[in-house]
Amino acid sequence: MPVIQLEHLSKKYAIYQRSWDKLREILHLCKGPLHREFWALQDITFSVEQGQTLGVIGQNGSGKSTLLQILAGIMRQSRGNCQVNGKVSALLELGSGFNPEFTGRENVFMNGAILGMDKQQMQRRFEAIARFAEIGSFMDQPVKTYSSGMFMRLAFAVAVNVDPDILLVDEALAVGDLIFQHRCMHRMNHLRASGKTTVLVTHDLAAVTKFCDRALLLDGGYLLEDGPPDKVVQKYRALMFERERRYGSFDGTEKGSGEGTIVRSGKQVEPVRSIPNIDHRFGSGAARILGVELFDEKERPTREVWSGRAAVVRISVEFLQEVARPILGYTMRDRLGIDISACNTNYEGAILPAARKGQIYTSDFEIRMPYMASGSYSIAPAVADGDLVKHDMCDWIDNALVFSLVSGELIYGMLKLDVEVHNYVSDGAESAA
């Protein structure tokens, strides 16, 4: 049985232009309604199984926080059903759940009482909460004197130490320092391993891809996508590119000149015309990627490259209409869909000239492969019209080419850094003297 079950859930807000209009409407001192309706969520249906980690992503104003507040029981839906089975611990926006006039200690026990825990149960957990929060003597100071970082340390410490069945986390973690963020993710991984259910609302796409079993994409109050995190994140990226195209307001600064040049070497380079894989494709259609290929250091097509050796990513594009400021590039990701690196012609100062309809451009990106962990990686090629910041995406293909990176060395973690080690030996007796 699902621990969270939503069926056709909707949430409506009444928006008043002036603060006293609501009172006038309640007292019938007006001829008609003085408010307009705003639907923050519309017809949302999904379920979450026990032990699942669900990521919720979307642009600001898409309804993510409203959804979490309904799951936490802070507000009621306007339509539909919401059933949550289990003890819920929620870490929502800064300030929620704590009384600023109470001390940190008093707020810990108050939150425990709200979750149905008696004083003795909270006393047994208090030491672990205080140790995790690391706010020292401020535990006995009013919460209103806390910095945002101290506040979140305490709020998270309470949320994860009251043995919840379901943990709801909003984007509140973004205000913490780096040590705090690492500690939080470690603790959430522990809860995940112990079979707890987590719903995480965040703009951190890497965290969604790596941490979550499943993801939802909300847009304008509607559930736009529900599925594997990598697929949902790809859909969200497409939405973000479209938003950049419409609302971008900054000029990109490239390394090269504005006119653009094409370098023609003595060798002939044939355009590549094959795309090994297409998981997701989007763009305006002003240009179309013809092909993408990976070559080894001997200029042979390959699907296996070695750390520390040269490789070339070749991308060929056909322009279906005139494009004033073409940009060719790619993004490299690991198997979890986390961005490892990205590059394009403008970023490297190899500015391309305006393209005419029917022209084909081919760009070679020569790479010295980094010393990274062996595994599979993907190339997502793209062509755009504009500059580094404000551009119209003409064509983008996710996971167009998947290759294996082989390392001849033992690598711990994701990559090997360039490190020099210096060892020093001192005599113990002399040091003591």
ABEGO torsion letter per residue (X at the ends): XBABBBBGBBBBBBBBABAAAAAAAAAGABABBABBBBBABBGBBBBBBBGBBBBBBEBBGAGAAAAAAAAAGABBBABEBBBBBEBBBBBBBBGBGBBAABBAAAAAAAAAAAAGBBAAAAAAAAAAAAAAAGAEAAAABBAAABBAAAAAAAAAAAAAAAGBABBBBBAAAAABBAAAAAAAAAAAAAAAAAGBBBBBBBABAAAAAAABABBBBBBGGBBABBEBAAAAAAAAAAAAAAAAAAABABBBBBABBAAEBBBBBABBBBBBABBABBABBBEAGABBBABBBBBBAAGBBBABBBBGBBBBBBBBBBBABBBABBBBBBBBBBAAGBBABBBBAAAAGBBBBBBBBGBBBBBBBBBBBBBBBBEBBBBBBBBBBEBAABBBBABBBBGABBBBBBBABBBBEABBBBBBBBBBBBBAAAAAX
